């Protein structure tokens, strides 16, 4: 039974439970809804929620726990002789999972029968060829230990999925039966349902916090493993980024941090003036018709995927800058040799950040009371003087907060930098040269089959944790400025 079918069955049980609970409540009151403690619908909701919520909770826990149990069990049965030199047990388990999924895909494609997939004495070469004929991706030929482990992985996964379906459906039926049995006219269904909904809302509110804690802890533990393999002095105070999976790596964050901050600075130099001036015009000078057209058009920029901005930088902005500043360009300066440069990424990233600055600044400027504008105009100030000397000073803390939030967004950008800034980690003040950032190096270090026992891979977690701390600090600082200097108006 597929997971989607299981969810549909649970939903159907909840709907049936709703009508069953409602009918039982009315029957206990002899059809008179006024004799019930709660509205009839609450009795139905009680049965439906009691059937659905515990079953879904059990399903989620099972889906999280089963892969861990299966991986640990199968990993333990792989002999050390099956782990080749230069590999580790984690990489072998990746191949085991690939073979297991490949067996399932070959069975679905019809190139392999289920009996052949379960046969531990199958011809390895023929089995490998059958998987390749079915279009399954294998990084190497199947060996006997990997085949046995993959078969065990499949059997445990299938048994676990079957057990999960039975247990989840049984939990839903028992929950519905329990709620149905205790349904009577004196039962305080409304109180129970409202308390249950409150618990669900609390759980939903806690998910964001728990997710953040989980992300931080996962990065923290891997960062600790990294610093056990690599010197923290080189990471924080070195001046060279040169990863080498054969050993002898120099993994300093400083060149990456310089590239990140340099590109972000150029982006803010583009986004802040344009976004702020756009916000001032829309909030203070534009007519209602102009604002209703211009503001949505400006905010469309925020909905464009960053990969599109990256393509725009690669195909349009970069070549345009080369034709202007490169060898044989319009200015004849010869400053820019390639379209991959800090200036290219900074300009396009600044365009992307314009709606962040303009929308937040527009809302903040509009929050300044109209009475302050009227008072300034009544004292003889012009419109421009009122904006410059009254409105902007009052909105300045919020505008600064908006700029800091845009800065944190720029620091975390990846796609534009990958396609427009290049991949060279170095210290340079020349905006026409290629550089790279922390986020692009994280992607690079975690791409492909990675060895999570090597510092060259684990450094990605140290970079991620550092970037998280920087952006978190910017966000906290922005909120601090807004709250500390915000003026309250009547």
Beta strands, then each sheet from edge to edge (+ up, - down):
strand 1: 241-242
strand 2: 250-251
sheet 1: 1+ 2-
end
